[in-house]
């Protein structure tokens, strides 16, 4: 690489500046190399989140089978990040673990061409996810280590992941209007190869020679036992639990409502564009608003978003607005969550802390995906869409939210729900929900937006 190329890979705002003798040296941040990795990593996520369930549907699997296959990678987030995080903190070789994880992800997923049975695909999902989920938590720790005392700049780097997600979801949505879903695995393998290449150009973290020796790190469990830290991790799991149906059946839901795949890709992209915008302004938000308030706001907005998607997704204007709320339900929440972890755990415990955040998020997402798969009845190609899991999960859970009651809508093609009155809650369910709200249980409306765990963050 030429010297010009090396210079271009550094963030202009991070270059060494003139400093007085004895002043602490500022080490440049490899802005573009870090951003390039996020771009590739989330381009893969942009291909899997909207279209993986659609691909399994294309292969002829039932709704319950799709839910199980989609949930397997999320379940692996419970085991894999903690194991890799412990290994990274113990060895200190985070970048090597990122590269190993990227290489093994590519190798494991290439086995998808050897069979298309349920058991084999389940093994492929488990194998590649075990290594894939080793990558991001360690790379988050590497990024924060490069930023050192400038963690507020994290959002400006992470937004390139959102750009990669947009490029993948919009491009594939358009492509699948013209090409077969049989080409879908080939695209995933291509992006996995790019992730591996991107990891090879990311430099290791350089230590400032003028840095003083650090005191012994606080034990991980000591920090974890703090009430606000426990509350944060439970709240993070609940937030991902509420996202489970969104990542599992949202594309199928919109197809059932008559939206084309190109339009669906654009709708996914719109949500991530809003996410990019919030990442651009996150440094200002973090400087003016306390972290707990940002997290609480994300929960409340999520409750409203799931209400809209559950009851009014057939109205394009409402659907567009609901997708813009992704800026808060993911973008704001994730950036604030990363900042929370970074500020509450010692630098030498960041690997375990980021891994625990990823693991609990995976557990919540997996439970939501499993529920969505069993609740959703996938129609045959010649049949109209059946009643989605949305009305059984989001709209009911948000009906007690002060944002207003969910509108009763007739089911789309499900004879058992043709009568709109059958879509309403029974009095027993309403009484049960009122008890949950009164006690502010983690299982209250909108899966924790009023829970004692999330409110405790304030």
Beta strands, then each sheet from edge to edge (+ up, - down):
end
